[in-house]
């Protein structure tokens, strides 16, 4: 199937590669289908909307910035996770071209069931953040992006 994008033009994607967000992503609730597109063989990918060519999010795994999540069963149940190895977690990344900085949205990771291709954005409140976010003693240093 051809997926139109404003960044990459028309991209050929198999429908079995689609990731369904039954509730959408906050702010984009009407968009339910996305696909992950590789970006320059690095840790970053594009989460591209199948339905709206102009909507795409830069995402990367949380371990890229040295964090991990303890995801409670109540959250993995939302994506009907049966096996832990099917859980994929990605963070949305925002870039500020003026300052050359990046912002990782650590309070709102995207949870995916790789087996069923269902996704959900878990937005943590302060208490959840204290109990479910694990950071190492020596996190990697932030890098400037240009």
N, C-alpha and C positions, 0 to 999 in steps of 0.2 A: 504494500500500500504506500502511496506517496503521502508524505507529511510535509506540509508547507511551513517554512520557518522564515523569519525575517533576517536571521543571522547566517543561515547556511543554505538558503534557497530550498529547493524541493529535495527531500531525503527519502530514500526507499527504506521502509521499515516493515517487518513482519508484524502482523497483528498480535502474535503470541509474545512480542516484546513489550506490548503496552503494559503500563502500570495503572491500575484503576484506583482512584481515590474516591470512594463512595460518598464522602462528605466534602470533597474538594480540599483545597488548601485555604486556610483563613485569608480572606480578601479576594479569593478566586473560587468561591464555593461552586459556581456554575460550571467550572471546568473539571471534568472527572477523569480524563485520560491523558497520560503523559508517557514519554519515552525517554530513556537515558541515552545521551549522545556523548561519545568520547571527545575529549579536548586535548590535543597535543600529547597523548600518551603520559599525561601527568596525573596527579591525584585529583584534579578537578574534572567534573563532568557537567553537562548541561541537562537539566530536567526540563524537557521541552513539552509544552502543551500540544496535544494532537489536534485539539479543537480551535485553538487561537494561535496563529503564527507568531504574534508579537510577545507571547508570554513564555518565558523560559527563565529558569533559576540556575545559577552556578551553585554546584554542590560538591562536597568532598567528605571523605570519611573522618570521623572525629579523632581518630588516632593520628591524623596528620598534624594536629595541634596538641597532641599529647593528652587527650582526655578520653574517657570511656564512660559509658552509662551502665547503671544497674537498672535494667528495665523490669518493672514489676509485671506479674502475670496479668494484672488488670489492664495493662497497656498492650501487651502482646496478644491478649485475647481479642482486642479490637480488630486486629488483622488476622485472626484465627490461626495463630502460630501454633504448630504442633511440635516442631523440632527446633531447638535452639539454633542449630546451624543454618536454618533458613532465614534467620533475622539479619537484615541489612539495615544499618543506621547511617544516615548521611545528614550533614548540616548544610543549610543554605548559607552562602557566602555573599556579602555585599562588598563592592569595591567603590572607593572614593578616588576618582582619577585626579582630583585637585590636590589631595594630600598624599596620594600614593599609598593609601592604607587599605586594609581589608578588615571586615568585621564578620566574625563567625557567629551565627545565631545559635548559641549553645543552649539557650532556654527552650528552644523549639525544634528538637531533632525530628527528622523524617524517619519513620519506622516502616520497613517494607518486609512483607512475607515473600521471599524469593520464589517459593514453591507455587503460591497462588497468584502472585503479582498484584497484591493489594497493598496500598500504602495509606499512611495516616500521619498527620503532623501532631506530635505530642507537645503541647505548650505547658511547661511546668510553672507552677507557682513557686514562691520562695521556699516553702517547706519541702516540696518535691525536689527542688534544686539541691538543697542541703543533703538530702538522703539518697539521691540517685545519680549524682554527677561525681565522678572520681577523677581527680587530677593528680598527676605524678609530682614528686618532690622537685624535679628539675624539668619543667616543661620546655619545649623547644622555643627559641626566641622568635618573635614575630619578624617576618621579612617584609621589606618594602616592595610593593608591586608597582611596576611602571608599564 
